[in-house]
């Protein structure tokens, strides 16, 4: 058996793990699935906390950076990005 990593990226509405998921991406190092951007209308989890409860391990959270003065209402990247992983035996 070999261990492979699955990665789940969740973009949350706020910096709190219990806030709603507003965007997501999945990557499967096992080769068992080939998820792509926009392949579902529903997020895999309602919140980041729900992913933790399902066994995903959080390994990176977004740095909290205040908006640049005057840019509070600008459209930009999704800033509340959280990376989760699962280690799977294949």
C-alpha positions as CSV (number, residue, x, y, z in Angstrom):
1,X,0.0,0.0,0.0
2,X,1.1,3.6,-0.7
3,X,-0.2,6.8,0.9
4,X,-1.5,9.5,-1.4
5,X,-2.8,13.0,-0.6
6,X,-6.2,14.4,-1.4
7,X,-6.5,18.2,-1.2
8,X,-9.6,20.3,-0.6
9,X,-9.5,24.1,-1.0
10,X,-12.4,25.9,0.6
11,X,-13.1,29.7,0.2
12,X,-15.2,30.8,3.1
13,X,-17.4,33.9,3.5
14,X,-15.3,35.1,6.5
15,X,-12.1,34.0,8.3
16,X,-14.2,31.8,10.7
17,X,-14.1,28.1,10.0
18,X,-17.9,27.9,10.7
19,X,-18.8,30.4,8.0
20,X,-20.4,29.3,4.7
21,X,-18.3,28.0,1.8
22,X,-18.5,30.4,-1.2
23,X,-16.0,28.6,-3.5
24,X,-14.0,25.4,-3.6
25,X,-11.6,23.2,-5.5
26,X,-10.6,19.5,-5.1
27,X,-7.4,17.6,-6.1
28,X,-7.0,13.9,-5.9
29,X,-3.5,12.5,-5.6
30,X,-4.8,9.0,-5.7
31,X,-5.9,9.3,-9.4
32,X,-9.2,7.8,-8.4
33,X,-11.2,10.9,-9.4
34,X,-10.5,13.9,-11.7
35,X,-12.5,16.8,-10.2
36,X,-12.6,20.0,-12.3
37,X,-13.6,23.6,-11.5
38,X,-17.3,24.0,-11.7
39,X,-18.1,20.3,-11.7
40,X,-20.9,20.8,-9.1
41,X,-23.4,23.4,-8.1
42,X,-23.2,22.5,-4.4
43,X,-20.1,22.8,-2.3
44,X,-18.7,19.6,-0.8
45,X,-19.3,20.9,2.7
46,X,-21.5,23.8,4.0
47,X,-18.6,25.1,6.3
48,X,-14.9,24.5,6.9
49,X,-15.8,23.1,10.3
50,X,-18.0,20.4,8.5
51,X,-14.9,19.3,6.5
52,X,-12.9,18.9,9.8
53,X,-15.8,16.8,11.2
54,X,-15.6,14.6,8.2
55,X,-11.9,13.9,8.8
56,X,-10.1,16.5,6.6
57,X,-7.0,17.9,8.2
58,X,-6.6,21.7,8.0
59,X,-3.0,22.6,7.0
60,X,-3.2,26.2,5.9
61,X,-5.4,29.1,6.5
62,X,-5.4,32.4,4.8
63,X,-3.5,35.3,6.3
64,X,-5.8,38.0,7.6
65,X,-4.9,41.1,5.7
66,X,-7.0,44.2,6.1
67,X,-8.2,45.9,2.9
68,X,-6.0,48.6,1.5
69,X,-7.4,52.0,2.4
70,X,-9.9,53.1,-0.2
71,X,-10.2,49.6,-1.7
72,X,-12.8,48.2,0.8
73,X,-15.4,47.8,-1.9
74,X,-13.2,46.6,-4.8
75,X,-13.7,43.2,-6.3
76,X,-10.7,41.0,-6.0
77,X,-9.6,37.4,-5.1
78,X,-11.4,35.3,-2.5
79,X,-9.3,36.0,0.6
80,X,-10.6,33.5,3.1
81,X,-8.8,30.4,1.7
82,X,-8.4,27.2,3.7
83,X,-6.4,24.1,2.6
84,X,-7.4,20.7,3.9
85,X,-5.9,17.3,3.2
86,X,-6.7,13.6,3.6
87,X,-4.1,10.9,3.4
88,X,-5.5,7.9,1.6
89,X,-4.0,4.4,1.2
90,X,-4.0,3.1,-2.4
